[in-house]
Amino acid sequence: MGAGLGFSLSGMFVEETDDATHALEVVRRWKTGGEYKIIFMDEALAEPNLAAIRSLNEDALPAIMLLANPSRPTHTAANNLQQLMIRAIGSDIFAS
């Protein structure tokens, strides 16, 4: 079992994949299904499809949150969170 084990043990539904195309298909399916309020996705899987992820995040729910990948850090998760925060409250409260 991969990195999703911890999420599974906490009661979250997990679909593991190493394929960015498959990950985007799953996110689209979950987004249109309306069953989930938040979708977590590994930043390394999201990066090749970042434009599509940002487009899908135009709707408020379910929110697609990117998780940092310690083995392949790209900082995409932090940048995505910053963009969501600016959209939600109109300002980057962490900017110096």
Secondary structure, 3 states (H helix, E strand, C coil): CCCCHHHHHCCCCCCCCCCHHHHHHHHHHHHHHCCCCEEEEEHHHHHHHHHHHHHHCCCCCCEEEEECCCCCCCCHHHHHHHHHHHHHHCCCCCCC
